[in-house]
């Protein structure tokens, strides 16, 4: 049996998401300004959970862990440890130009990182790809909360047009927690889809 477990990473992530969901459910009685502030903090944490889970699952699969359903992943270059897997994803077949770090925030970034170690036609990456649009939407929202610069604003406005068919002048807080334009709110929607994504990429 491998010493690394995908199930452990999945369960921890789901527990963390449950805590966030409780925060989301509890903020409705607060003043709007507090709802907005908490919504932004929850969004940052929500996407961090995804990044951590995706990286842990990929690295563990490279080290011989099975999917939660017991199936084995297709591994191009088996790894001895998490550190070995991380190093190989950075440097294997990079033509002497290793990556400085791995990025887990977008489907294309994930593919670039894992492709020489894990088979990208296997379930981990195909399910990342299946959810790529919502992952990218959450990435854009997270980036604008974290950086709030001209570039992140432009990307955020693109997502607003996709969601609403227009470019409403919404603050980030209102975008996340308001139910005026649709129910559930966007932060609720993200919290509902995240367990599905984590289930799919970990279950095989």
Number of C-alpha atoms within 10 A of each C-alpha: 7 10 9 19 19 21 18 12 19 22 14 13 19 17 11 14 21 14 11 20 17 10 15 19 10 11 16 13 9 11 9 15 11 14 21 21 15 18 25 23 15 22 23 17 16 22 21 16 18 20 16 14 23 24 20 19 25 26 25 24 28 29 24 21 22 23 21 18 10 10 12 15 19 18 19 14 16 16 20 11 16 17 12 15 23 22 16 21 25 21 17 20 13 12 7 8 10 14 15 8 11 16 16 20 22 21 21 15 12 20 19 16 24 25 17 19 25 24 19 21 11 15 20 24 24 17 21 22 18 14 19 18 13 15 21 16 20 23 22 22 25 25 19 19 19 13 11 14 11 10 11 18 17 13 16 24 18 16 19 19 12 12 12 11 10 12 14 11 10 12 9 19 20 20 21 24 25 20 13 10 9 9 11 14 18 20 21 19 13 19 20 14 13 21 16 11 19 23 16 19 26 23 18 17
